[in-house]
Amino acid sequence: MQLPEQPVAGQPDPTIRRNADQLVAAVDEALLAGRVTSYRDTTPLPAVGPTPPVQQPGPPPMSQWAIDASGVLKAVSVASLPIGGALWIVGQIEPWALGIIFGSPAVAALAVARLVAKVKDANQTAQPLVQHFHGTVHHDERTVTSTTRGVIANTRNQLPK
């Protein structure tokens, strides 16, 4: 029994070279004979190792700039969906209906804000202002007036008369 040739490190596998030589000879013979030139190599490929490929952890092998750019592109594409939907709706609806749709939330918000302000004012009773001072107290009653003309501002502190 003859053992198969073992590949030598740094040199191609001799069985692959022999198969390639057979393939070239078969193609040359077919071309000379005028036959069909298709050929299927049925010899099994040599196994590299018994371990199957495994998904590697971490981001795919690309630069940090490409990873950042892909994240930005995803965010922009997701953000463009509501804008596109809104533009499509604007093109499909009558202008008066669009005004009602966009105006009614603002009117409702203003009405609720006024109602809350009135309820808040009604619930507040005037509380007396009581201040207790201990020690020396200096009470300053100056008034501040400010006039602005263009870029220049003039501020005067006036003492009471």
CNS distance restraints for C-alpha pairs under 8 A (distance, minus, plus):
assign (resid   5 and name CA) (resid  14 and name CA) 6.97 0.50 0.50
assign (resid   5 and name CA) (resid  15 and name CA) 7.69 0.50 0.50
assign (resid   6 and name CA) (resid  13 and name CA) 7.55 0.50 0.50
assign (resid   6 and name CA) (resid  14 and name CA) 7.84 0.50 0.50
assign (resid   7 and name CA) (resid  11 and name CA) 6.91 0.50 0.50
assign (resid   7 and name CA) (resid  12 and name CA) 6.78 0.50 0.50
assign (resid   7 and name CA) (resid  13 and name CA) 4.93 0.50 0.50
assign (resid   7 and name CA) (resid  14 and name CA) 6.55 0.50 0.50
assign (resid   8 and name CA) (resid  12 and name CA) 7.53 0.50 0.50
assign (resid   8 and name CA) (resid  13 and name CA) 7.52 0.50 0.50
assign (resid  12 and name CA) (resid  16 and name CA) 7.49 0.50 0.50
assign (resid  12 and name CA) (resid  17 and name CA) 7.34 0.50 0.50
assign (resid  13 and name CA) (resid  17 and name CA) 6.61 0.50 0.50
assign (resid  14 and name CA) (resid  18 and name CA) 6.08 0.50 0.50
assign (resid  15 and name CA) (resid  19 and name CA) 6.09 0.50 0.50
assign (resid  16 and name CA) (resid  20 and name CA) 6.10 0.50 0.50
assign (resid  17 and name CA) (resid  21 and name CA) 6.18 0.50 0.50
assign (resid  18 and name CA) (resid  22 and name CA) 6.25 0.50 0.50
assign (resid  19 and name CA) (resid  23 and name CA) 6.16 0.50 0.50
assign (resid  20 and name CA) (resid  24 and name CA) 6.26 0.50 0.50
assign (resid  21 and name CA) (resid  25 and name CA) 6.18 0.50 0.50
assign (resid  22 and name CA) (resid  26 and name CA) 6.10 0.50 0.50
assign (resid  23 and name CA) (resid  27 and name CA) 6.21 0.50 0.50
assign (resid  23 and name CA) (resid  39 and name CA) 7.98 0.50 0.50
assign (resid  23 and name CA) (resid  41 and name CA) 7.95 0.50 0.50
assign (resid  24 and name CA) (resid  28 and name CA) 6.14 0.50 0.50
assign (resid  25 and name CA) (resid  29 and name CA) 6.12 0.50 0.50
assign (resid  26 and name CA) (resid  30 and name CA) 6.14 0.50 0.50
assign (resid  27 and name CA) (resid  31 and name CA) 6.11 0.50 0.50
assign (resid  27 and name CA) (resid  37 and name CA) 6.28 0.50 0.50
assign (resid  27 and name CA) (resid  39 and name CA) 7.95 0.50 0.50
assign (resid  28 and name CA) (resid  32 and name CA) 6.24 0.50 0.50
assign (resid  29 and name CA) (resid  33 and name CA) 6.14 0.50 0.50
assign (resid  30 and name CA) (resid  34 and name CA) 5.89 0.50 0.50
assign (resid  30 and name CA) (resid  35 and name CA) 5.11 0.50 0.50
assign (resid  30 and name CA) (resid  36 and name CA) 6.66 0.50 0.50
assign (resid  30 and name CA) (resid  37 and name CA) 5.99 0.50 0.50
assign (resid  31 and name CA) (resid  35 and name CA) 6.41 0.50 0.50
assign (resid  31 and name CA) (resid  36 and name CA) 7.88 0.50 0.50
assign (resid  31 and name CA) (resid  37 and name CA) 6.84 0.50 0.50
assign (resid  62 and name CA) (resid  66 and name CA) 6.40 0.50 0.50
assign (resid  62 and name CA) (resid  67 and name CA) 6.96 0.50 0.50
assign (resid  63 and name CA) (resid  67 and name CA) 6.46 0.50 0.50
assign (resid  64 and name CA) (resid  68 and name CA) 6.18 0.50 0.50
assign (resid  65 and name CA) (resid  69 and name CA) 6.01 0.50 0.50
assign (resid  66 and name CA) (resid  70 and name CA) 6.08 0.50 0.50
assign (resid  67 and name CA) (resid  71 and name CA) 6.43 0.50 0.50
assign (resid  68 and name CA) (resid  72 and name CA) 6.36 0.50 0.50
assign (resid  69 and name CA) (resid  73 and name CA) 6.12 0.50 0.50
assign (resid  70 and name CA) (resid  74 and name CA) 6.18 0.50 0.50
assign (resid  71 and name CA) (resid  75 and name CA) 6.28 0.50 0.50
assign (resid  72 and name CA) (resid  76 and name CA) 6.13 0.50 0.50
assign (resid  73 and name CA) (resid  77 and name CA) 6.06 0.50 0.50
assign (resid  74 and name CA) (resid  78 and name CA) 6.21 0.50 0.50
assign (resid  75 and name CA) (resid  79 and name CA) 6.06 0.50 0.50
assign (resid  76 and name CA) (resid  80 and name CA) 6.09 0.50 0.50
assign (resid  77 and name CA) (resid  81 and name CA) 6.90 0.50 0.50
assign (resid  79 and name CA) (resid  83 and name CA) 7.25 0.50 0.50
assign (resid  80 and name CA) (resid  84 and name CA) 6.02 0.50 0.50
assign (resid  81 and name CA) (resid  85 and name CA) 6.09 0.50 0.50
assign (resid  82 and name CA) (resid  86 and name CA) 5.98 0.50 0.50
assign (resid  83 and name CA) (resid  87 and name CA) 6.19 0.50 0.50
assign (resid  84 and name CA) (resid  88 and name CA) 6.14 0.50 0.50
assign (resid  85 and name CA) (resid  89 and name CA) 6.18 0.50 0.50
assign (resid  86 and name CA) (resid  90 and name CA) 6.13 0.50 0.50
assign (resid  87 and name CA) (resid  91 and name CA) 6.32 0.50 0.50
assign (resid  88 and name CA) (resid  92 and name CA) 6.38 0.50 0.50
assign (resid  89 and name CA) (resid  93 and name CA) 6.19 0.50 0.50
assign (resid  90 and name CA) (resid  98 and name CA) 7.14 0.50 0.50
assign (resid  93 and name CA) (resid  97 and name CA) 6.59 0.50 0.50
assign (resid  93 and name CA) (resid  98 and name CA) 6.28 0.50 0.50
assign (resid  94 and name CA) (resid  98 and name CA) 6.23 0.50 0.50
assign (resid  95 and name CA) (resid  99 and name CA) 6.19 0.50 0.50
assign (resid  96 and name CA) (resid 100 and name CA) 6.35 0.50 0.50
assign (resid  97 and name CA) (resid 101 and name CA) 6.16 0.50 0.50
assign (resid  98 and name CA) (resid 102 and name CA) 6.11 0.50 0.50
assign (resid  99 and name CA) (resid 103 and name CA) 5.54 0.50 0.50
assign (resid 100 and name CA) (resid 104 and name CA) 5.62 0.50 0.50
assign (resid 101 and name CA) (resid 105 and name CA) 7.58 0.50 0.50
assign (resid 102 and name CA) (resid 106 and name CA) 7.47 0.50 0.50
assign (resid 103 and name CA) (resid 107 and name CA) 6.30 0.50 0.50
assign (resid 104 and name CA) (resid 108 and name CA) 6.03 0.50 0.50
assign (resid 105 and name CA) (resid 109 and name CA) 6.03 0.50 0.50
assign (resid 106 and name CA) (resid 110 and name CA) 6.21 0.50 0.50
assign (resid 107 and name CA) (resid 111 and name CA) 6.17 0.50 0.50
assign (resid 108 and name CA) (resid 112 and name CA) 6.19 0.50 0.50
assign (resid 109 and name CA) (resid 113 and name CA) 6.10 0.50 0.50
assign (resid 110 and name CA) (resid 114 and name CA) 6.24 0.50 0.50
assign (resid 111 and name CA) (resid 115 and name CA) 6.20 0.50 0.50
assign (resid 112 and name CA) (resid 116 and name CA) 6.08 0.50 0.50
assign (resid 113 and name CA) (resid 117 and name CA) 6.15 0.50 0.50
assign (resid 114 and name CA) (resid 118 and name CA) 6.19 0.50 0.50
assign (resid 115 and name CA) (resid 119 and name CA) 6.21 0.50 0.50
assign (resid 116 and name CA) (resid 120 and name CA) 5.98 0.50 0.50
assign (resid 117 and name CA) (resid 121 and name CA) 6.12 0.50 0.50
assign (resid 118 and name CA) (resid 122 and name CA) 6.11 0.50 0.50
assign (resid 119 and name CA) (resid 123 and name CA) 6.22 0.50 0.50
assign (resid 120 and name CA) (resid 124 and name CA) 6.46 0.50 0.50
assign (resid 133 and name CA) (resid 137 and name CA) 7.17 0.50 0.50
assign (resid 141 and name CA) (resid 159 and name CA) 6.99 0.50 0.50
assign (resid 141 and name CA) (resid 160 and name CA) 6.41 0.50 0.50
assign (resid 142 and name CA) (resid 157 and name CA) 6.32 0.50 0.50
assign (resid 142 and name CA) (resid 158 and name CA) 5.39 0.50 0.50
assign (resid 142 and name CA) (resid 159 and name CA) 4.76 0.50 0.50
assign (resid 142 and name CA) (resid 160 and name CA) 5.89 0.50 0.50
assign (resid 143 and name CA) (resid 157 and name CA) 5.97 0.50 0.50
assign (resid 143 and name CA) (resid 158 and name CA) 5.59 0.50 0.50
assign (resid 143 and name CA) (resid 159 and name CA) 6.99 0.50 0.50
assign (resid 143 and name CA) (resid 160 and name CA) 7.64 0.50 0.50
assign (resid 144 and name CA) (resid 155 and name CA) 7.08 0.50 0.50
assign (resid 144 and name CA) (resid 156 and name CA) 6.05 0.50 0.50
assign (resid 144 and name CA) (resid 157 and name CA) 4.83 0.50 0.50
assign (resid 144 and name CA) (resid 158 and name CA) 6.57 0.50 0.50
assign (resid 145 and name CA) (resid 155 and name CA) 5.91 0.50 0.50
assign (resid 145 and name CA) (resid 156 and name CA) 5.63 0.50 0.50
assign (resid 145 and name CA) (resid 157 and name CA) 6.67 0.50 0.50
assign (resid 145 and name CA) (resid 158 and name CA) 7.99 0.50 0.50
assign (resid 146 and name CA) (resid 153 and name CA) 7.11 0.50 0.50
assign (resid 146 and name CA) (resid 154 and name CA) 5.72 0.50 0.50
assign (resid 146 and name CA) (resid 155 and name CA) 4.47 0.50 0.50
assign (resid 146 and name CA) (resid 156 and name CA) 6.56 0.50 0.50
assign (resid 147 and name CA) (resid 153 and name CA) 5.88 0.50 0.50
assign (resid 147 and name CA) (resid 154 and name CA) 5.35 0.50 0.50
assign (resid 147 and name CA) (resid 155 and name CA) 6.60 0.50 0.50
assign (resid 148 and name CA) (resid 152 and name CA) 6.09 0.50 0.50
assign (resid 148 and name CA) (resid 153 and name CA) 4.34 0.50 0.50
assign (resid 148 and name CA) (resid 154 and name CA) 6.28 0.50 0.50
assign (resid 149 and name CA) (resid 153 and name CA) 6.37 0.50 0.50
